[in-house]
Amino acid sequence: MRIRQAARVADDGYRSPLVPGLRVAADAQRLAAEIGFAGARLAELAASPPGLYAEVAGGADVEEATWLAFLIAYVSPAEGEDPFAAIRAARVPWASGEMPNVDADRVGPRSAYDPARVGETVVAYRRWAQRAGSQAAAFTGEAHWDGERRFARAFERLALPGFPRTARFDLLVTLGRTGRYDMRAGSLLLAGAAAEDDTAVAAKRVFGIADPLLIDRRALSLAQACETPLEALDLALFNWQRGEQGRATLGAGALDTAGAAARAADALGVPPS
């Protein structure tokens, strides 16, 4: 069990209808910075994906590219000079049916890796794809689905042992933003989130409510006001909640976040940090 205690900061009179749970301008400034970073990262994934994300986007074999996206989400890019080192070391071909060998000491901050469940999770994922005939078929679903429905249905079906909400969300964002599949988030999908899910904890604090449906409504209003995709708020809230633990960059390159952060700060009525 993880017990959290949020630091108490004196109310300085800050108020915004977009983030009714915030009472301190510095918290809103920090959130704007994280929204700016997360939005810029999504743009990078679409235009010039860094590291192994480039192989997801450009790989000729869709099954191997999709499998790599799973491994990236499962292991998570680490912080440091080589964010993808542990993922490269664990990588085995999809066609081989082998089990990835993950170094638990090198996984990233959003990793789903659990040494006690690695076989259970990977085997469940392989069986999920095999039931559909292929990974591509499993993620594509019905041809008439739009991107939001495809994202939501895949998220629901990927509720596998040891593969929590954060990893599922990251996987689908990667596959959608790199252009592998037509999918995009229409919800933060927080219903049933685990107690240790930092995005869910932050969303309750920022939006001042615990109901996932009402959180989604407020999140959509915030995303629209900040001119950023809704799915950017997943990572932004995660990093805002981490605070002094440091930002999870997920292997992003040298991003120009100034414009996106300024738009978010303007929407929240605070100066850019």
C-alpha positions in Angstrom: 0.0 0.0 0.0 1.3 3.5 -0.9 0.1 6.3 1.4 0.2 9.7 -0.2 0.3 13.1 1.5 0.0 16.1 -0.6 1.9 19.1 0.6 -0.4 21.8 1.9 0.2 25.2 0.5 -1.7 28.3 1.6 -4.6 29.4 -0.5 -3.4 32.6 -2.4 -6.7 33.4 -3.9 -6.2 31.8 -7.3 -9.4 30.6 -9.0 -10.2 29.3 -12.4 -13.4 27.6 -13.6 -11.2 25.3 -15.8 -9.4 23.9 -12.7 -11.8 24.3 -9.8 -9.7 22.2 -7.5 -6.7 24.5 -7.6 -6.3 27.3 -5.0 -2.6 28.3 -5.7 -1.3 30.1 -8.7 2.0 28.3 -8.6 0.1 25.0 -9.0 -1.7 26.4 -12.1 1.6 27.6 -13.5 3.2 24.2 -13.1 0.2 22.5 -14.7 0.4 24.9 -17.7 4.1 23.9 -18.1 3.2 20.2 -18.0 0.4 20.7 -20.5 2.8 22.5 -22.8 5.3 19.7 -22.6 2.8 16.9 -23.1 1.2 18.7 -26.1 4.6 19.3 -27.7 5.5 15.7 -27.2 2.4 14.5 -29.0 3.3 16.8 -31.9 6.8 15.3 -32.0 5.5 11.7 -32.0 3.5 12.6 -35.1 6.1 14.6 -37.0 9.5 13.3 -35.9 9.2 10.4 -33.4 12.4 10.0 -31.3 14.3 6.8 -30.7 12.4 3.5 -31.0 9.2 5.4 -31.6 10.5 6.0 -35.1 10.6 2.3 -35.7 6.9 2.1 -34.6 6.1 4.8 -37.1 8.2 3.6 -40.0 8.7 -0.2 -39.6 7.7 -2.1 -42.7 6.3 -5.1 -40.7 3.2 -3.9 -38.9 3.2 -6.8 -36.5 6.8 -6.1 -35.3 6.1 -2.4 -35.2 3.0 -2.9 -33.1 4.8 -5.3 -30.8 7.6 -2.7 -30.3 4.9 -0.2 -29.3 3.7 -2.7 -26.7 7.2 -3.1 -25.3 7.8 0.6 -25.1 4.6 1.1 -23.1 5.2 -2.0 -21.0 8.9 -1.2 -20.1 8.6 2.7 -20.4 11.4 4.9 -21.6 13.7 5.8 -18.7 15.2 9.1 -17.8 18.8 9.7 -18.7 21.1 9.7 -21.8 19.6 6.6 -23.3 15.9 6.3 -22.5 15.3 3.3 -24.7 18.3 1.1 -23.5 16.2 -1.3 -21.4 13.6 -1.6 -24.1 16.2 -2.5 -26.7 17.8 -5.0 -24.3 14.4 -6.6 -23.7 13.3 -6.6 -27.3 12.7 -10.0 -29.0 10.9 -10.5 -32.3 7.2 -10.9 -32.2 7.4 -13.8 -34.7 9.8 -15.7 -32.3 7.2 -16.0 -29.5 10.1 -15.4 -27.0 9.6 -13.7 -23.7 11.3 -10.3 -23.3 14.0 -10.2 -20.7 13.4 -6.9 -18.8 15.9 -5.4 -16.4 13.8 -4.1 -13.5 16.4 -1.6 -12.5 16.3 0.2 -15.8 12.5 0.6 -16.5 10.9 4.0 -16.9 8.6 5.9 -14.6 5.4 4.7 -16.3 6.5 1.1 -16.6 4.0 -1.7 -16.0 6.7 -4.3 -15.5 6.3 -6.5 -12.5 8.9 -9.3 -12.2 6.2 -11.5 -10.6 3.8 -11.2 -13.6 5.9 -10.7 -16.7 5.0 -14.1 -18.2 1.4 -13.6 -17.3 1.1 -10.2 -18.9 3.0 -11.0 -22.1 1.3 -14.3 -22.7 -2.1 -12.6 -22.1 -1.2 -10.0 -24.7 -0.1 -12.6 -27.3 -3.3 -14.6 -26.8 -5.4 -11.4 -27.1 -3.8 -10.7 -30.5 -4.0 -14.3 -31.6 -7.7 -14.5 -30.9 -8.2 -11.7 -33.4 -5.9 -13.3 -35.9 -3.1 -10.7 -35.6 -2.2 -7.6 -33.6 -3.3 -5.4 -36.5 -6.7 -7.0 -36.5 -7.0 -6.7 -32.8 -6.2 -3.0 -32.8 -8.2 -2.1 -35.9 -11.4 -3.7 -34.8 -14.3 -2.8 -37.1 -13.4 -0.9 -40.2 -16.3 1.6 -39.7 -15.2 2.6 -36.2 -13.9 6.2 -35.9 -10.7 6.9 -34.1 -12.3 7.6 -30.7 -14.3 4.5 -30.7 -11.3 2.4 -31.8 -9.2 3.9 -29.0 -11.9 3.2 -26.4 -12.6 -0.4 -27.5 -9.0 -1.3 -27.7 -8.4 0.2 -24.2 -11.3 -1.9 -22.8 -10.1 -5.1 -24.4 -6.5 -4.6 -23.3 -7.5 -4.9 -19.6 -4.9 -7.7 -19.2 -3.2 -9.0 -16.1 -0.4 -6.7 -15.0 -1.2 -4.1 -17.8 -2.7 -1.1 -16.0 -4.5 1.9 -17.3 -1.4 4.0 -17.7 0.4 1.5 -19.9 -2.7 0.8 -22.0 -3.2 4.6 -22.5 0.5 5.1 -23.5 0.3 2.2 -26.0 -2.7 3.5 -27.8 -1.4 7.1 -27.9 1.8 5.8 -29.4 0.0 3.7 -32.1 -2.4 6.6 -32.9 0.1 9.5 -32.9 2.7 7.6 -34.9 0.1 6.9 -37.6 0.0 3.1 -37.2 -3.7 3.0 -36.5 -6.5 5.6 -36.7 -7.2 6.1 -33.0 -7.4 9.0 -30.6 -8.5 9.5 -27.1 -11.9 10.9 -26.4 -11.7 10.3 -22.7 -9.0 10.0 -20.0 -10.6 6.6 -19.2 -10.2 6.9 -15.5 -13.0 4.7 -14.4 -11.6 1.9 -12.3 -8.1 3.4 -12.2 -5.9 2.0 -9.5 -5.3 4.0 -6.3 -1.6 4.5 -7.3 -2.5 5.9 -10.8 -0.9 9.4 -10.6 -3.1 10.7 -13.5 -6.2 9.8 -11.7 -5.0 11.2 -8.4 -4.0 14.5 -10.1 -7.3 14.7 -12.0 -9.3 14.6 -8.8 -7.2 17.3 -7.2 -7.1 19.6 -10.3 -10.8 19.3 -11.2 -12.1 19.1 -7.6 -14.2 16.0 -8.2 -13.9 12.3 -8.2 -16.6 11.3 -10.8 -14.8 10.0 -14.0 -17.5 11.3 -16.2 -17.4 14.8 -14.7 -13.6 14.8 -14.8 -13.8 14.0 -18.5 -16.1 17.0 -19.1 -13.8 19.3 -17.3 -10.7 17.8 -18.9 -12.2 18.4 -22.4 -13.0 22.0 -21.5 -9.4 22.5 -20.3 -7.9 20.8 -23.3 -10.0 23.0 -25.6 -9.1 26.2 -23.8 -5.4 25.2 -23.9 -5.7 24.3 -27.6 -4.2 20.9 -26.9 -5.4 17.3 -27.6 -7.3 15.7 -24.7 -4.8 12.9 -24.5 -2.0 15.3 -23.7 -3.7 15.8 -20.3 -2.9 12.2 -19.3 0.8 12.8 -19.2 0.5 16.4 -18.1 -1.5 15.4 -15.0 0.8 12.5 -14.3 3.8 14.8 -14.3 2.0 17.5 -12.3 1.3 14.9 -9.6 4.9 13.7 -9.5 6.1 17.2 -8.6 9.6 16.9 -7.1 10.1 13.4 -8.4 10.7 15.0 -11.8 9.1 15.0 -15.2 8.6 11.8 -17.1 9.8 12.7 -20.6 9.2 9.3 -22.2 12.2 9.7 -24.4 11.1 13.0 -25.9 13.7 15.0 -27.8 14.6 18.7 -27.3 11.0 20.1 -27.5 10.0 23.6 -28.1 7.3 23.9 -25.5 7.1 27.7 -25.1 4.1 28.3 -27.4 2.0 25.4 -26.0 2.9 26.3 -22.4 2.1 30.0 -23.0 -1.4 29.1 -24.4 -2.1 26.9 -21.4 -0.9 29.6 -19.0 -3.1 32.2 -20.7 -6.1 29.8 -20.5 -5.4 29.3 -16.8 -4.9 33.0 -16.2 -1.3 32.8 -14.9 2.1 33.9 -16.3 4.1 31.2 -18.0 6.6 29.6 -15.6 
